[in-house]
Amino acid sequence: MTLIKSISGIRGTIGGAAGSGLTPIDIVKFTAAFGAWVVAKSGKKKIVVGRDARISGQMVNHLVLGTLQGLGIEVIDLGLSTTPTVEIAVPDEAAGGGIILTASHNPKQWNALKLLNEKGEFISDADGKEVLDMAEKSDFEFADVNELGQIKQDDSYLQKHIDKVLALPLVDAEAIRNAGFRVVIDCVNSTGGIYVPALLRALGVQEITELYCEPNGHFPHNPEPLPENLTEISKEVQKRNAHLGIVVDPDVDRLCFVNEDGSMFGEEYTLVAVADFILKHTPGNTVSNLSSTRALRDVTEAAGQEYHAAAVGEVNVVNQMKAVQAIIGGEGNGGIIYPELHYGRDALVGIALFLTHLARFGKPISVLRNSYPAYHISKNKITLTDDMDIDGLLASVREKYKAQPHSTIDGLKIEFDKKWVHLRRSNTEPIIRIYSEAENETIAENLASKIIADIKEVLGTR
């Protein structure tokens, strides 16, 4: 059993002993700390809660709602929802914060509490540390019987979210309708099965083949939208002679596409394509994290605009987007952040913008994909001992390549013309993650191998 307490929330596997798995005791304790923090921070006794469809969701939901009610907090319960929908609902409801019950792309045995501030954005590192400290000290007090909070069930945000997407000036439902798209979708039996078909119908897509759209939490395959997990939709797109396939993760904040020939568009290129479309209509800066493809920088600079990199993590990308007033940003895992709607990864707005782009492009999706710079990312890791000085190790590698452009805002990223390598320490285990990107797989892997050899050489001298 696993329980991970971090500044972004609490996540773990269901069951086991308290403190070693995501048990009811852990859920109540952490929810109480967050509820007390929200009231102290915002002065508001109102929190929005929503969940994905995983098997443990109802159990976790009952515990969270009851705990917040016991603190005297009014709860707006969206029920089966998506991460971006809860993010939108928090400011709309003038709430002090939000909790999303989802372990995102993790397998079914996992669940988690994702925490939002009163803006509907993920809480900061400093705020997360405060919540963890309050949980550790049990620094909260429950209300008496006359001051218990009320729970309000609200199922209106499916339509509200879709209406907000349709109202965006760059979303062209008429163009999508006229394109006559045939679409296959895989929603991994979570809440995307409710939201994605409803959005597509609102956009005028007439022919939708639904794979795994029953929100029962029984994931038919590993729910992370990676190529090795998407073989079935790939075959179905070809069988149906569809124009494209659309895949989301369980909480609908990651998005990827399948080409008409069954090949993968590539989740790294979800953001590239949407950013390309936005840049054609709106000049401005773009942002992605340091481990995302260079193709976004290429597309941005080709449009005469500026690209900026952020540390890995949605809250870091959002902070950088605000700092440079970016018009579009996100992460290479298929996360689209379009601030004209809200500052959060949102597969629904990504679908609407991408389909508008594809409809106006007027050619197959594979042709659109081939219009972008071709890069390949290689992902590796090296395991170290618990007592290893990882910061010192990275400093040694940085010294060796000090003549190359590099960044230390999140580990160490070194650039070699249009190639790069990014070394990051894991927050949860003694490893260094090593991501490298180049024009093809062989060059990317050779670059990673060279850096790994450098690391081993440093280790050999200590």
Phi and psi in degrees as a GROMACS rama.xvg file:
@    title "Ramachandran Plot"
@    xaxis  label "Phi"
@    yaxis  label "Psi"
@TYPE xy
-132.951  136.096  THR-2
-134.078  122.872  LEU-3
-119.652  114.879  ILE-4
-99.4671  122.405  LYS-5
-139.09  174.795  SER-6
-66.883  -15.467  ILE-7
-96.8719  -2.69812  SER-8
143.856  -160.97  GLY-9
-128.433  134.231  ILE-10
-143.243  153.456  ARG-11
179.019  179.742  GLY-12
-88.2707  145.942  THR-13
-73.3643  134.012  ILE-14
103.725  -178.261  GLY-15
89.8341  -169.121  GLY-16
-83.244  149.947  ALA-17
-55.6307  134.089  ALA-18
89.0475  -11.1381  GLY-19
-118.493  -10.4539  SER-20
-146.727  174.521  GLY-21
-83.0223  84.9905  LEU-22
-97.4168  164.948  THR-23
-53.7898  -37.6099  PRO-24
-63.655  -43.5545  ILE-25
-65.752  -40.2734  ASP-26
-62.8703  -46.5602  ILE-27
-63.7574  -45.6601  VAL-28
-60.8565  -46.0544  LYS-29
-72.1644  -38.6745  PHE-30
-62.3565  -42.3754  THR-31
-62.1781  -42.1668  ALA-32
-62.9173  -44.4617  ALA-33
-67.0304  -42.0703  PHE-34
-59.4546  -44.2737  GLY-35
-64.9967  -38.2795  ALA-36
-64.0149  -42.6514  TRP-37
-59.1927  -46.8533  VAL-38
-63.0165  -43.2541  VAL-39
-67.9069  -37.73  ALA-40
-78.5863  -44.1211  LYS-41
-102.26  -20.1268  SER-42
75.5083  9.95652  GLY-43
-112.456  133.345  LYS-44
-100.853  58.7856  LYS-45
-148.293  131.139  LYS-46
-135.866  138.42  ILE-47
-95.6696  135.853  VAL-48
-128.087  137.477  VAL-49
-146.64  163.361  GLY-50
-145.012  157.976  ARG-51
-85.096  -172.088  ASP-52
-98.6925  13.6888  ALA-53
-62.9756  157.229  ARG-54
-54.8052  -38.9805  ILE-55
-82.6935  -2.30225  SER-56
-58.2764  -43.9451  GLY-57
-65.2296  -40.9877  GLN-58
-62.5828  -47.7522  MET-59
-63.892  -39.7623  VAL-60
-60.023  -45.4816  ASN-61
-58.1811  -43.5676  HIS-62
-65.8432  -42.9256  LEU-63
-66.2984  -46.62  VAL-64
-61.7535  -45.5275  LEU-65
-63.9059  -38.0017  GLY-66
-66.0673  -46.3381  THR-67
-63.2939  -41.0857  LEU-68
-61.1772  -39.5502  GLN-69
-66.4572  -21.3271  GLY-70
-85.2659  -3.43714  LEU-71
84.498  21.894  GLY-72
-100.045  136.106  ILE-73
-75.46  133.336  GLU-74
-116.715  129.212  VAL-75
-99.7201  106.576  ILE-76
-96.8192  110.494  ASP-77
-83.2359  -7.90889  LEU-78
65.7202  -141.859  GLY-79
-63.7596  117.84  LEU-80
-148.254  -165.374  SER-81
-129.582  160.408  THR-82
-57.113  -50.3755  THR-83
-64.743  -28.9185  PRO-84
-66.5701  -42.6542  THR-85
-63.4604  -39.7015  VAL-86
-60.1643  -38.386  GLU-87
-70.8403  -38.3573  ILE-88
-70.0714  -32.0331  ALA-89
-56.8154  -56.232  VAL-90
-68.8412  -32.8136  PRO-91
-61.6918  -33.0181  ASP-92
-92.166  2.40035  GLU-93
52.2985  41.8557  ALA-94
-86.685  164.729  ALA-95
-86.3125  -11.9934  GLY-96
177.675  -176.608  GLY-97
-149.435  155.136  GLY-98
-130.456  126.844  ILE-99
-109.276  123.522  ILE-100
-92.8769  94.6569  LEU-101
-162.773  144.057  THR-102
-104.795  23.9649  ALA-103
53.771  -120.342  SER-104
-88.438  2.49272  HIS-105
-68.5538  153.856  ASN-106
-60.3587  173.25  PRO-107
-62.6688  -26.4286  LYS-108
-73.2228  -9.1457  GLN-109
-96.2666  150.918  TRP-110
-149.438  170.85  ASN-111
-162.355  163.103  ALA-112
-113.879  112.574  LEU-113
-94.5058  136.695  LYS-114
-113.706  132.993  LEU-115
-118.77  146.646  LEU-116
-85.617  -172.499  ASN-117
-71.4196  -11.6808  GLU-118
-86.1583  -4.68487  LYS-119
78.9739  23.1116  GLY-120
-115.965  156.206  GLU-121
-61.5642  141.239  PHE-122
-65.5175  154.62  ILE-123
-76.551  170.096  SER-124
-57.9923  -45.5178  ASP-125
-62.8886  -42.0064  ALA-126
-64.9939  -40.8891  ASP-127
-61.2026  -38.639  GLY-128
-65.6304  -37.151  LYS-129
-62.6532  -43.5705  GLU-130
-63.5313  -44.7236  VAL-131
-60.074  -40.7249  LEU-132
-66.046  -40.8928  ASP-133
-65.3344  -37.618  MET-134
-66.525  -42.3072  ALA-135
-63.3132  -37.5882  GLU-136
-92.842  -0.0706144  LYS-137
50.6958  47.0503  SER-138
-87.6827  70.305  ASP-139
-158.537  158.34  PHE-140
-137.4  136.299  GLU-141
-89.2945  156.148  PHE-142
-79.9779  157.066  ALA-143
-80.53  176.238  ASP-144
-62.6109  -29.2239  VAL-145
-82.772  -5.84161  ASN-146
-122.555  18.7977  GLU-147
-63.8749  147.379  LEU-148
-74.9646  160.109  GLY-149
-100.52  149.788  GLN-150
-112.68  125.136  ILE-151
-115.508  119.931  LYS-152
-81.9624  131.232  GLN-153
-138.414  109.656  ASP-154
-104.977  19.2932  ASP-155
-85.0381  -11.0143  SER-156
-79.1776  -15.3075  TYR-157
-58.0017  -52.5709  LEU-158
-70.3728  -37.4873  GLN-159
-61.9461  -42.2557  LYS-160
-63.2857  -47.1862  HIS-161
-62.507  -42.5448  ILE-162
-60.923  -39.8661  ASP-163
-65.04  -37.712  LYS-164
-66.2587  -45.5699  VAL-165
-64.3319  -26.7636  LEU-166
-80.0145  -9.62597  ALA-167
-66.7019  132.937  LEU-168
-57.3077  -31.209  PRO-169
-88.4726  -3.1983  LEU-170
-88.7668  120.156  VAL-171
-115.612  86.9729  ASP-172
-63.2552  -32.7845  ALA-173
-64.8786  -43.1544  GLU-174
-63.6682  -39.7971  ALA-175
-64.7462  -44.6325  ILE-176
-60.7777  -44.1206  ARG-177
-69.611  -22.2961  ASN-178
-72.0667  -20.8793  ALA-179
62.2964  40.1966  GLY-180
-61.859  137.724  PHE-181
-103.126  121.279  ARG-182
-126.515  136.93  VAL-183
-109.362  134.707  VAL-184
-124.624  145.905  ILE-185
-125.636  113.252  ASP-186
-113.169  17.0397  CYS-187
48.8386  32.6281  VAL-188
55.4114  38.0319  ASN-189
-125.834  -159.102  SER-190
-72.1948  -13.9381  THR-191
-59.1991  -27.0683  GLY-192
-65.4193  -19.9127  GLY-193
-91.8117  -46.6966  ILE-194
-81.0044  -42.5784  TYR-195
-67.4264  -47.9254  VAL-196
-59.7663  -39.3294  PRO-197
-63.4384  -41.3904  ALA-198
-64.8563  -46.5509  LEU-199
-61.1833  -40.5254  LEU-200
-64.5811  -39.8081  ARG-201
-65.6292  -28.0021  ALA-202
-83.4972  -6.17572  LEU-203
95.0418  11.3946  GLY-204
-75.8657  121.157  VAL-205
-91.1672  -35.2308  GLN-206
-111.464  102.9  GLU-207
-122.21  119.56  ILE-208
-97.771  119.786  THR-209
-99.999  120.331  GLU-210
-108.422  125.737  LEU-211
55.0566  57.6019  TYR-212
-110.652  13.3195  CYS-213
-90.8888  115.845  GLU-214
-76.5279  68.6773  PRO-215
-110.69  -0.863682  ASN-216
78.7682  0.383043  GLY-217
-88.1945  87.6384  HIS-218
-63.7144  124.633  PHE-219
-76.8863  -15.4606  PRO-220
-155.095  173.246  HIS-221
-51.746  125.179  ASN-222
-76.8007  -5.00255  PRO-223
-74.2301  127.64  GLU-224
-78.1321  65.41  PRO-225
-104.342  154.856  LEU-226
-51.3708  -40.6853  PRO-227
-66.2387  -16.8609  GLU-228
-98.7378  1.9315  ASN-229
-119.575  28.8968  LEU-230
-67.1838  -34.7762  THR-231
-69.9098  -45.6342  GLU-232
-66.9207  -31.7747  ILE-233
-59.8082  -45.8334  SER-234
-66.8597  -38.3524  LYS-235
-68.0153  -36.9143  GLU-236
-60.1575  -43.6754  VAL-237
-69.0585  -42.5568  GLN-238
-61.5743  -39.4924  LYS-239
-87.0632  -1.87905  ARG-240
53.3494  43.1503  ASN-241
-79.7495  159.029  ALA-242
-76.5532  -30.8702  HIS-243
-167.926  165.364  LEU-244
-115.407  149.619  GLY-245
-126.305  130.338  ILE-246
-128.636  134.725  VAL-247
-125.975  162.552  VAL-248
-89.7812  178.518  ASP-249
-58.6972  -30.7727  PRO-250
-107.802  9.47246  ASP-251
63.6957  38.2168  VAL-252
-113.888  -2.89928  ASP-253
-119.678  144.752  ARG-254
-142.647  133.236  LEU-255
-143.815  164.141  CYS-256
-125.287  154.442  PHE-257
-115.556  132.306  VAL-258
-71.2703  164.946  ASN-259
-63.2586  -21.5674  GLU-260
-93.8617  7.28904  ASP-261
90.1901  -7.73204  GLY-262
-77.2065  164.457  SER-263
-87.894  133.368  MET-264
-66.3625  -32.7684  PHE-265
98.1607  118.364  GLY-266
-64.3424  -26.0547  GLU-267
-60.8845  -28.7349  GLU-268
-93.3173  -2.88257  TYR-269
-58.2418  -51.2652  THR-270
-66.7941  -38.2399  LEU-271
-59.2712  -47.3783  VAL-272
-66.5809  -44.545  ALA-273
-65.9938  -40.25  VAL-274
-63.8872  -40.43  ALA-275
-57.1091  -44.2533  ASP-276
-64.706  -46.215  PHE-277
-60.8259  -45.1945  ILE-278
-64.1344  -26.7471  LEU-279
-68.3976  -19.505  LYS-280
-118.795  -22.2481  HIS-281
-137.446  111.392  THR-282
-69.4881  144.311  PRO-283
162.543  177.634  GLY-284
-83.0645  159.117  ASN-285
-126.966  157.993  THR-286
-141.927  138.445  VAL-287
-142.862  174.339  SER-288
-83.1208  167.202  ASN-289
-62.5654  -21.669  LEU-290
-94.7888  6.88786  SER-291
-93.0223  160.647  SER-292
-58.8839  145.878  THR-293
-68.9497  -15.3356  ARG-294
-56.7698  -32.1052  ALA-295
-64.363  -42.006  LEU-296
-61.951  -42.8276  ARG-297
-61.1298  -46.7937  ASP-298
-64.6458  -40.2329  VAL-299
-64.9951  -47.7675  THR-300
-68.4118  -32.0137  GLU-301
-63.471  -28.0341  ALA-302
-87.613  4.45181  ALA-303
77.5058  22.3684  GLY-304
-117.314  179.537  GLN-305
-110.695  135.324  GLU-306
-100.421  142.159  TYR-307
-131.505  143.144  HIS-308
-103.666  148.267  ALA-309
-125.995  161.57  ALA-310
-62.3378  156.236  ALA-311
-65.4032  141.516  VAL-312
119.439  133.034  GLY-313
-57.0644  -41.604  GLU-314
-63.2518  -34.1126  VAL-315
-70.9861  -39.218  ASN-316
-64.3771  -43.6584  VAL-317
-61.6513  -44.5546  VAL-318
-60.8235  -41.1666  ASN-319
-69.5517  -37.2617  GLN-320
-60.2013  -42.6125  MET-321
-65.931  -40.0923  LYS-322
-63.6804  -35.5623  ALA-323
-107.758  6.4841  VAL-324
54.7113  48.6651  GLN-325
-67.2717  145.449  ALA-326
-89.8774  -18.1928  ILE-327
-157.377  148.555  ILE-328
-164.924  -176.907  GLY-329
154.917  -158.322  GLY-330
-131.518  155.849  GLU-331
-70.6256  0.343361  GLY-332
-87.9446  19.1975  ASN-333
89.6152  18.749  GLY-334
-95.6653  117.452  GLY-335
-104.34  124.925  ILE-336
-117.193  111.025  ILE-337
-116.105  98.0244  TYR-338
-62.6499  -18.0606  PRO-339
-63.6742  -23.1398  GLU-340
-98.8041  -58.5616  LEU-341
-170.566  164.34  HIS-342
-90.3205  75.3546  TYR-343
-164.848  150.754  GLY-344
-63.3903  131.857  ARG-345
-146.302  106.935  ASP-346
-68.581  -28.8371  ALA-347
-67.539  -47.1918  LEU-348
-67.4297  -31.7121  VAL-349
-62.9524  -42.1337  GLY-350
-61.8952  -47.4486  ILE-351
-63.4115  -43.6292  ALA-352
-69.52  -39.9702  LEU-353
-66.1493  -44.505  PHE-354
-65.2397  -35.4697  LEU-355
-62.2286  -45.2504  THR-356
-59.0852  -48.0364  HIS-357
-66.1402  -38.8549  LEU-358
-63.2461  -43.1107  ALA-359
-74.7545  -28.9522  ARG-360
-63.4885  -39.8078  PHE-361
75.9969  10.2381  GLY-362
-129.685  167.455  LYS-363
-57.7924  154.166  PRO-364
-61.7014  -32.2632  ILE-365
-65.6082  -33.1141  SER-366
-68.4021  -39.8903  VAL-367
-60.5739  -45.3938  LEU-368
-60.5831  -41.131  ARG-369
-73.7542  -8.78736  ASN-370
-81.4474  -7.65607  SER-371
-102.07  155.606  TYR-372
-56.1852  139.164  PRO-373
-94.7952  119.929  ALA-374
-133.461  158.153  TYR-375
-129.684  132.728  HIS-376
-104.158  130.419  ILE-377
-107.328  131.766  SER-378
-115.016  121.851  LYS-379
-135.563  173.269  ASN-380
-153.391  157.203  LYS-381
-130.237  130.905  ILE-382
-90.0818  135.881  THR-383
-121.101  170.693  LEU-384
-79.8617  157.29  THR-385
-58.8785  -31.5725  ASP-386
-92.6979  7.8532  ASP-387
-69.803  139.008  MET-388
-83.2138  88.4156  ASP-389
-67.2375  -38.6926  ILE-390
-61.1638  -41.656  ASP-391
-65.6172  -37.8295  GLY-392
-62.4677  -46.1322  LEU-393
-64.5391  -35.2644  LEU-394
-63.9222  -37.0879  ALA-395
-65.959  -41.7057  SER-396
-65.9052  -40.3349  VAL-397
-61.9433  -40.6077  ARG-398
-62.0448  -38.7997  GLU-399
-64.5899  -33.6499  LYS-400
-112.63  29.9681  TYR-401
-63.3811  -20.9415  LYS-402
-76.9466  -15.8763  ALA-403
-88.4445  149.102  GLN-404
-56.9921  133.27  PRO-405
-151.213  162.079  HIS-406
-131.681  141.426  SER-407
-120.825  20.102  THR-408
-72.2395  -17.34  ILE-409
-154.586  87.3708  ASP-410
73.4066  -128.587  GLY-411
-143.803  122.159  LEU-412
-117.454  127.899  LYS-413
-118.59  133.509  ILE-414
-106.253  138.267  GLU-415
-127.513  90.9718  PHE-416
55.6936  -116.917  ASP-417
-96.6821  9.20352  LYS-418
-103.138  155.566  LYS-419
-153.085  160.266  TRP-420
-135.876  138.495  VAL-421
-125.001  122.553  HIS-422
-110.395  124.48  LEU-423
-133.818  138.629  ARG-424
-79.0609  142.32  ARG-425
-74.5418  145.352  SER-426
-82.518  -12.1088  ASN-427
-121.169  -12.1596  THR-428
-151.979  158.254  GLU-429
-78.2156  68.4425  PRO-430
-135.296  157.322  ILE-431
-110.274  124.362  ILE-432
-83.9924  134.963  ARG-433
-125.523  104.891  ILE-434
-104.816  135.893  TYR-435
-135.386  150.498  SER-436
-137.822  139.913  GLU-437
-153.966  -176.421  ALA-438
-68.6724  -21.6728  GLU-439
-149.073  170.422  ASN-440
-61.8101  -43.0841  GLU-441
-62.4388  -46.3816  THR-442
-64.7015  -41.1419  ILE-443
-62.2038  -42.5508  ALA-444
-71.7751  -34.544  GLU-445
-65.9522  -37.8033  ASN-446
-63.8564  -43.8412  LEU-447
-62.465  -41.9342  ALA-448
-62.4311  -39.1251  SER-449
-63.023  -44.2894  LYS-450
-67.4127  -39.1635  ILE-451
-62.1611  -40.2565  ILE-452
-63.1273  -38.6312  ALA-453
-62.0895  -41.6541  ASP-454
-63.4592  -44.1886  ILE-455
-65.5592  -33.5171  LYS-456
-65.678  -42.2822  GLU-457
-62.2858  -43.3541  VAL-458
-62.7694  -34.1858  LEU-459
-70.4785  -18.8141  GLY-460
-94.2871  1.0199  THR-461
